[in-house]
C-alpha cells in the first residue's frame, strides 16, 4: 500500500530516472517521492523556497493544503550534486546494433 500523505492519499507510484549532467552518478534514491517533488524542487531552486500556495497567491484552488509541505515526502535535491562540473552528454547511436532503420 502507498503511504498516507494527505486527504488525497498518495497517488500513482511511478519509478523515475533522473537524467541531468548534475545527477549523482549511480545514486539510487529510496525516498518517498510524488509528482509534487518535482514542483517542490523547482520552487526551492527558482523561487527561493516559496510555495505556489492557493492560500497566498490569489488563485482559485480547492486544495486545503499544499502537498509540498508534507513531511513524509522526500526532496529531489538529494539526487543532484551542483558542486561537481557538469558531465558531458552521452550521444546514443541513431541505429544501434548496425540496423539501418528500414522497416521502422
VMD Tcl script that builds the backbone (N, CA, C; Angstrom):
set m [mol new atoms 312]
animate dup $m
set s [atomselect $m all]
$s set {name element resname resid chain x y z} {
  {N N UNK 1 A 0.838 -1.189 0.000}
  {CA C UNK 1 A 0.000 0.000 0.000}
  {C C UNK 1 A 0.879 1.248 0.000}
  {N N UNK 2 A 0.507 2.258 -0.779}
  {CA C UNK 2 A 1.242 3.523 -0.728}
  {C C UNK 2 A 1.052 4.188 0.633}
  {N N UNK 3 A 2.011 5.004 1.061}
  {CA C UNK 3 A 1.858 5.690 2.346}
  {C C UNK 3 A 0.739 6.727 2.292}
  {N N UNK 4 A 0.149 7.009 3.440}
  {CA C UNK 4 A -0.891 8.047 3.546}
  {C C UNK 4 A -0.175 9.390 3.713}
  {N N UNK 5 A -0.316 10.263 2.733}
  {CA C UNK 5 A 0.365 11.557 2.762}
  {C C UNK 5 A -0.581 12.665 3.206}
  {N N UNK 6 A -1.776 12.671 2.642}
  {CA C UNK 6 A -2.761 13.699 2.983}
  {C C UNK 6 A -4.154 13.168 2.659}
  {N N UNK 7 A -5.154 14.029 2.677}
  {CA C UNK 7 A -6.537 13.598 2.430}
  {C C UNK 7 A -6.748 13.043 1.023}
  {N N UNK 8 A -5.816 13.300 0.120}
  {CA C UNK 8 A -5.918 12.790 -1.245}
  {C C UNK 8 A -5.192 11.465 -1.427}
  {N N UNK 9 A -4.646 10.918 -0.350}
  {CA C UNK 9 A -3.899 9.669 -0.453}
  {C C UNK 9 A -2.487 9.939 -0.906}
  {N N UNK 10 A -2.018 9.153 -1.820}
  {CA C UNK 10 A -0.654 9.324 -2.313}
  {C C UNK 10 A -0.614 9.422 -3.826}
  {N N UNK 11 A -1.453 8.694 -4.503}
  {CA C UNK 11 A -1.423 8.733 -5.958}
  {C C UNK 11 A -0.625 7.585 -6.534}
  {N N UNK 12 A -0.320 7.686 -7.802}
  {CA C UNK 12 A 0.390 6.621 -8.501}
  {C C UNK 12 A 1.815 6.497 -8.001}
  {N N UNK 13 A 2.288 5.275 -7.978}
  {CA C UNK 13 A 3.699 5.042 -7.687}
  {C C UNK 13 A 4.387 4.789 -9.018}
  {N N UNK 14 A 5.318 5.633 -9.364}
  {CA C UNK 14 A 5.973 5.558 -10.660}
  {C C UNK 14 A 7.480 5.632 -10.457}
  {N N UNK 15 A 8.218 4.637 -10.950}
  {CA C UNK 15 A 9.671 4.754 -10.872}
  {C C UNK 15 A 10.144 5.886 -11.774}
  {N N UNK 16 A 11.253 6.474 -11.433}
  {CA C UNK 16 A 11.746 7.602 -12.224}
  {C C UNK 16 A 13.257 7.519 -12.376}
  {N N UNK 17 A 13.735 8.084 -13.448}
  {CA C UNK 17 A 15.162 8.246 -13.678}
  {C C UNK 17 A 15.466 9.734 -13.678}
  {N N UNK 18 A 16.519 10.107 -12.986}
  {CA C UNK 18 A 16.963 11.496 -13.001}
  {C C UNK 18 A 18.083 11.580 -14.031}
  {N N UNK 19 A 17.836 12.337 -15.090}
  {CA C UNK 19 A 18.831 12.493 -16.150}
  {C C UNK 19 A 19.247 13.949 -16.167}
  {N N UNK 20 A 20.478 14.181 -15.775}
  {CA C UNK 20 A 20.999 15.543 -15.694}
  {C C UNK 20 A 22.514 15.471 -15.662}
  {N N UNK 21 A 23.181 16.484 -16.210}
  {CA C UNK 21 A 24.644 16.500 -16.089}
  {C C UNK 21 A 25.091 16.684 -14.639}
  {N N UNK 22 A 24.157 17.028 -13.749}
  {CA C UNK 22 A 24.469 17.211 -12.338}
  {C C UNK 22 A 23.942 16.081 -11.456}
  {N N UNK 23 A 23.317 15.065 -12.057}
  {CA C UNK 23 A 22.804 13.938 -11.270}
  {C C UNK 23 A 23.974 13.188 -10.643}
  {N N UNK 24 A 23.767 12.687 -9.433}
  {CA C UNK 24 A 24.791 11.885 -8.776}
  {C C UNK 24 A 24.909 10.557 -9.512}
  {N N UNK 25 A 26.098 10.230 -9.913}
  {CA C UNK 25 A 26.341 9.024 -10.696}
  {C C UNK 25 A 26.087 7.780 -9.834}
  {N N UNK 26 A 25.241 6.886 -10.336}
  {CA C UNK 26 A 24.973 5.627 -9.659}
  {C C UNK 26 A 24.131 5.737 -8.403}
  {N N UNK 27 A 23.562 6.891 -8.139}
  {CA C UNK 27 A 22.791 7.114 -6.914}
  {C C UNK 27 A 21.400 6.493 -7.042}
  {N N UNK 28 A 21.010 5.708 -6.052}
  {CA C UNK 28 A 19.662 5.143 -6.005}
  {C C UNK 28 A 18.947 5.791 -4.832}
  {N N UNK 29 A 17.885 6.480 -5.133}
  {CA C UNK 29 A 17.134 7.241 -4.138}
  {C C UNK 29 A 15.986 6.389 -3.612}
  {N N UNK 30 A 15.954 6.150 -2.318}
  {CA C UNK 30 A 14.912 5.323 -1.706}
  {C C UNK 30 A 13.846 6.159 -0.998}
  {N N UNK 31 A 13.836 7.478 -1.232}
  {CA C UNK 31 A 12.863 8.350 -0.575}
  {C C UNK 31 A 11.450 8.099 -1.078}
  {N N UNK 32 A 10.486 8.522 -0.280}
  {CA C UNK 32 A 9.102 8.576 -0.727}
  {C C UNK 32 A 8.946 9.888 -1.476}
  {N N UNK 33 A 8.686 9.784 -2.765}
  {CA C UNK 33 A 8.527 10.974 -3.597}
  {C C UNK 33 A 7.187 10.901 -4.315}
  {N N UNK 34 A 6.705 12.026 -4.735}
  {CA C UNK 34 A 5.499 12.091 -5.543}
  {C C UNK 34 A 5.777 13.045 -6.689}
  {N N UNK 35 A 4.801 13.175 -7.555}
  {CA C UNK 35 A 4.967 14.134 -8.643}
  {C C UNK 35 A 5.181 15.542 -8.088}
  {N N UNK 36 A 4.664 15.780 -6.896}
  {CA C UNK 36 A 4.834 17.087 -6.263}
  {C C UNK 36 A 6.307 17.389 -5.953}
  {N N UNK 37 A 7.126 16.357 -5.842}
  {CA C UNK 37 A 8.543 16.557 -5.549}
  {C C UNK 37 A 9.224 17.366 -6.650}
  {N N UNK 38 A 8.764 17.200 -7.884}
  {CA C UNK 38 A 9.352 17.958 -8.996}
  {C C UNK 38 A 8.999 19.442 -8.859}
  {N N UNK 39 A 7.752 19.723 -8.508}
  {CA C UNK 39 A 7.346 21.106 -8.283}
  {C C UNK 39 A 8.106 21.701 -7.102}
  {N N UNK 40 A 8.232 20.933 -6.030}
  {CA C UNK 40 A 8.968 21.405 -4.850}
  {C C UNK 40 A 10.420 21.733 -5.219}
  {N N UNK 41 A 11.036 20.889 -6.030}
  {CA C UNK 41 A 12.411 21.116 -6.458}
  {C C UNK 41 A 12.530 22.424 -7.238}
  {N N UNK 42 A 11.593 22.669 -8.148}
  {CA C UNK 42 A 11.598 23.911 -8.936}
  {C C UNK 42 A 11.365 25.115 -8.033}
  {N N UNK 43 A 10.409 24.996 -7.111}
  {CA C UNK 43 A 10.132 26.105 -6.188}
  {C C UNK 43 A 11.351 26.417 -5.329}
  {N N UNK 44 A 12.019 25.390 -4.848}
  {CA C UNK 44 A 13.191 25.602 -4.000}
  {C C UNK 44 A 14.346 26.225 -4.767}
  {N N UNK 45 A 14.563 25.766 -6.006}
  {CA C UNK 45 A 15.701 26.268 -6.787}
  {C C UNK 45 A 15.457 27.627 -7.428}
  {N N UNK 46 A 14.232 27.895 -7.867}
  {CA C UNK 46 A 13.985 29.104 -8.635}
  {C C UNK 46 A 13.112 30.135 -7.933}
  {N N UNK 47 A 12.433 29.743 -6.853}
  {CA C UNK 47 A 11.584 30.682 -6.118}
  {C C UNK 47 A 12.050 30.868 -4.683}
  {N N UNK 48 A 13.271 30.427 -4.392}
  {CA C UNK 48 A 13.813 30.596 -3.043}
  {C C UNK 48 A 13.010 29.873 -1.971}
  {N N UNK 49 A 12.338 28.781 -2.338}
  {CA C UNK 49 A 11.562 28.009 -1.383}
  {C C UNK 49 A 10.125 28.455 -1.225}
  {N N UNK 50 A 9.738 29.540 -1.901}
  {CA C UNK 50 A 8.340 29.982 -1.833}
  {C C UNK 50 A 7.461 28.957 -2.528}
  {N N UNK 51 A 6.363 28.615 -1.928}
  {CA C UNK 51 A 5.453 27.625 -2.492}
  {C C UNK 51 A 4.354 28.284 -3.315}
  {N N UNK 52 A 3.961 27.629 -4.385}
  {CA C UNK 52 A 2.804 28.060 -5.148}
  {C C UNK 52 A 1.594 27.617 -4.336}
  {N N UNK 53 A 1.159 28.482 -3.454}
  {CA C UNK 53 A 0.182 28.151 -2.424}
  {C C UNK 53 A -1.137 28.858 -2.718}
  {N N UNK 54 A -2.234 28.109 -2.834}
  {CA C UNK 54 A -3.511 28.733 -3.157}
  {C C UNK 54 A -3.985 29.721 -2.088}
  {N N UNK 55 A -3.518 29.577 -0.870}
  {CA C UNK 55 A -3.962 30.496 0.177}
  {C C UNK 55 A -3.256 31.850 0.109}
  {N N UNK 56 A -2.159 31.929 -0.662}
  {CA C UNK 56 A -1.409 33.184 -0.705}
  {C C UNK 56 A -1.268 33.789 -2.095}
  {N N UNK 57 A -1.580 33.038 -3.144}
  {CA C UNK 57 A -1.322 33.584 -4.478}
  {C C UNK 57 A -2.583 34.009 -5.227}
  {N N UNK 58 A -3.693 34.062 -4.573}
  {CA C UNK 58 A -4.981 34.567 -5.078}
  {C C UNK 58 A -5.560 33.764 -6.244}
  {N N UNK 59 A -5.078 32.539 -6.439}
  {CA C UNK 59 A -5.681 31.674 -7.465}
  {C C UNK 59 A -6.867 30.936 -6.857}
  {N N UNK 60 A -7.914 30.704 -7.635}
  {CA C UNK 60 A -8.970 29.825 -7.128}
  {C C UNK 60 A -8.445 28.391 -7.103}
  {N N UNK 61 A -8.495 27.744 -5.969}
  {CA C UNK 61 A -7.934 26.413 -5.815}
  {C C UNK 61 A -8.641 25.738 -4.656}
  {N N UNK 62 A -9.139 24.542 -4.875}
  {CA C UNK 62 A -9.909 23.861 -3.841}
  {C C UNK 62 A -9.044 23.075 -2.860}
  {N N UNK 63 A -7.738 23.053 -3.081}
  {CA C UNK 63 A -6.882 22.298 -2.155}
  {C C UNK 63 A -6.917 22.944 -0.773}
  {N N UNK 64 A -6.944 22.105 0.242}
  {CA C UNK 64 A -6.921 22.620 1.610}
  {C C UNK 64 A -5.501 22.754 2.126}
  {N N UNK 65 A -4.559 22.116 1.451}
  {CA C UNK 65 A -3.160 22.214 1.874}
  {C C UNK 65 A -2.269 22.097 0.642}
  {N N UNK 66 A -1.012 22.377 0.843}
  {CA C UNK 66 A -0.025 22.270 -0.220}
  {C C UNK 66 A 0.803 21.032 0.069}
  {N N UNK 67 A 0.740 20.058 -0.806}
  {CA C UNK 67 A 1.377 18.770 -0.547}
  {C C UNK 67 A 2.895 18.893 -0.356}
  {N N UNK 68 A 3.508 19.880 -0.963}
  {CA C UNK 68 A 4.956 20.024 -0.831}
  {C C UNK 68 A 5.391 20.209 0.626}
  {N N UNK 69 A 4.456 20.605 1.498}
  {CA C UNK 69 A 4.774 20.768 2.921}
  {C C UNK 69 A 4.734 19.450 3.687}
  {N N UNK 70 A 4.185 18.382 3.109}
  {CA C UNK 70 A 4.029 17.108 3.813}
  {C C UNK 70 A 5.397 16.557 4.214}
  {N N UNK 71 A 5.625 16.327 5.507}
  {CA C UNK 71 A 6.952 15.900 5.952}
  {C C UNK 71 A 7.358 14.512 5.476}
  {N N UNK 72 A 6.400 13.656 5.102}
  {CA C UNK 72 A 6.738 12.308 4.657}
  {C C UNK 72 A 7.379 12.315 3.265}
  {N N UNK 73 A 7.148 13.370 2.480}
  {CA C UNK 73 A 7.684 13.422 1.125}
  {C C UNK 73 A 9.139 13.851 1.120}
  {N N UNK 74 A 9.914 13.212 0.276}
  {CA C UNK 74 A 11.341 13.488 0.184}
  {C C UNK 74 A 11.658 14.735 -0.615}
  {N N UNK 75 A 12.930 14.896 -0.909}
  {CA C UNK 75 A 13.434 16.089 -1.572}
  {C C UNK 75 A 14.330 15.663 -2.733}
  {N N UNK 76 A 13.953 16.016 -3.947}
  {CA C UNK 76 A 14.727 15.635 -5.134}
  {C C UNK 76 A 16.135 16.223 -5.161}
  {N N UNK 77 A 16.381 17.265 -4.416}
  {CA C UNK 77 A 17.717 17.871 -4.450}
  {C C UNK 77 A 18.788 16.887 -3.984}
  {N N UNK 78 A 18.396 15.850 -3.245}
  {CA C UNK 78 A 19.356 14.826 -2.812}
  {C C UNK 78 A 19.926 14.054 -3.993}
  {N N UNK 79 A 19.256 14.095 -5.126}
  {CA C UNK 79 A 19.689 13.337 -6.301}
  {C C UNK 79 A 20.747 14.063 -7.134}
  {N N UNK 80 A 21.052 15.297 -6.770}
  {CA C UNK 80 A 21.951 16.125 -7.569}
  {C C UNK 80 A 23.175 16.549 -6.769}
  {N N UNK 81 A 24.250 16.845 -7.494}
  {CA C UNK 81 A 25.446 17.440 -6.910}
  {C C UNK 81 A 25.816 18.634 -7.781}
  {N N UNK 82 A 25.367 19.811 -7.358}
  {CA C UNK 82 A 25.619 21.017 -8.150}
  {C C UNK 82 A 27.016 21.589 -7.916}
  {N N UNK 83 A 27.798 20.942 -7.033}
  {CA C UNK 83 A 29.183 21.386 -6.841}
  {C C UNK 83 A 30.116 20.727 -7.861}
  {N N UNK 84 A 29.666 19.652 -8.501}
  {CA C UNK 84 A 30.504 18.973 -9.492}
  {C C UNK 84 A 30.423 19.689 -10.838}
  {N N UNK 85 A 31.448 19.504 -11.645}
  {CA C UNK 85 A 31.390 20.009 -13.017}
  {C C UNK 85 A 30.365 19.173 -13.768}
  {N N UNK 86 A 29.571 19.805 -14.630}
  {CA C UNK 86 A 28.575 19.015 -15.367}
  {C C UNK 86 A 29.257 17.994 -16.269}
  {N N UNK 87 A 28.725 16.797 -16.295}
  {CA C UNK 87 A 29.258 15.760 -17.171}
  {C C UNK 87 A 28.851 16.048 -18.608}
  {N N UNK 88 A 29.679 15.651 -19.576}
  {CA C UNK 88 A 29.316 15.867 -20.984}
  {C C UNK 88 A 28.163 14.950 -21.366}
  {N N UNK 89 A 27.429 15.315 -22.414}
  {CA C UNK 89 A 26.305 14.465 -22.845}
  {C C UNK 89 A 26.811 13.137 -23.402}
  {N N UNK 90 A 25.999 12.128 -23.271}
  {CA C UNK 90 A 26.271 10.830 -23.872}
  {C C UNK 90 A 25.386 10.725 -25.111}
  {N N UNK 91 A 26.019 10.664 -26.258}
  {CA C UNK 91 A 25.271 10.591 -27.516}
  {C C UNK 91 A 25.052 9.133 -27.880}
  {N N UNK 92 A 23.805 8.764 -28.029}
  {CA C UNK 92 A 23.453 7.394 -28.381}
  {C C UNK 92 A 23.351 7.263 -29.888}
  {N N UNK 93 A 23.690 6.079 -30.429}
  {CA C UNK 93 A 23.598 5.905 -31.883}
  {C C UNK 93 A 22.142 5.948 -32.339}
  {N N UNK 94 A 21.923 6.500 -33.521}
  {CA C UNK 94 A 20.578 6.582 -34.075}
  {C C UNK 94 A 20.051 5.179 -34.386}
  {N N UNK 95 A 20.898 4.327 -34.955}
  {CA C UNK 95 A 20.529 2.956 -35.299}
  {C C UNK 95 A 21.471 1.996 -34.580}
  {N N UNK 96 A 21.120 1.575 -33.366}
  {CA C UNK 96 A 22.008 0.705 -32.610}
  {C C UNK 96 A 22.130 -0.679 -33.243}
  {N N UNK 97 A 23.195 -1.367 -32.949}
  {CA C UNK 97 A 23.455 -2.738 -33.402}
  {C C UNK 97 A 23.525 -2.871 -34.918}
  {N N UNK 98 A 23.906 -1.800 -35.595}
  {CA C UNK 98 A 24.112 -1.865 -37.040}
  {C C UNK 98 A 22.861 -1.928 -37.878}
  {N N UNK 99 A 21.693 -1.711 -37.294}
  {CA C UNK 99 A 20.472 -1.746 -38.091}
  {C C UNK 99 A 20.420 -0.489 -38.957}
  {N N UNK 100 A 19.744 -0.596 -40.081}
  {CA C UNK 100 A 19.692 0.543 -40.998}
  {C C UNK 100 A 18.508 1.447 -40.739}
  {N N UNK 101 A 17.593 0.989 -39.930}
  {CA C UNK 101 A 16.412 1.819 -39.663}
  {C C UNK 101 A 15.277 1.525 -40.610}
  {N N UNK 102 A 15.507 0.686 -41.627}
  {CA C UNK 102 A 14.435 0.373 -42.557}
  {C C UNK 102 A 13.414 -0.520 -41.868}
  {N N UNK 103 A 12.175 -0.327 -42.212}
  {CA C UNK 103 A 11.108 -1.124 -41.648}
  {C C UNK 103 A 10.642 -0.658 -40.281}
  {N N UNK 104 A 11.071 0.518 -39.869}
  {CA C UNK 104 A 10.636 1.022 -38.567}
  {C C UNK 104 A 9.281 1.623 -38.636}
}
mol reanalyze $m
mol bondsrecalc $m
mol representation Tube
mol addrep $m
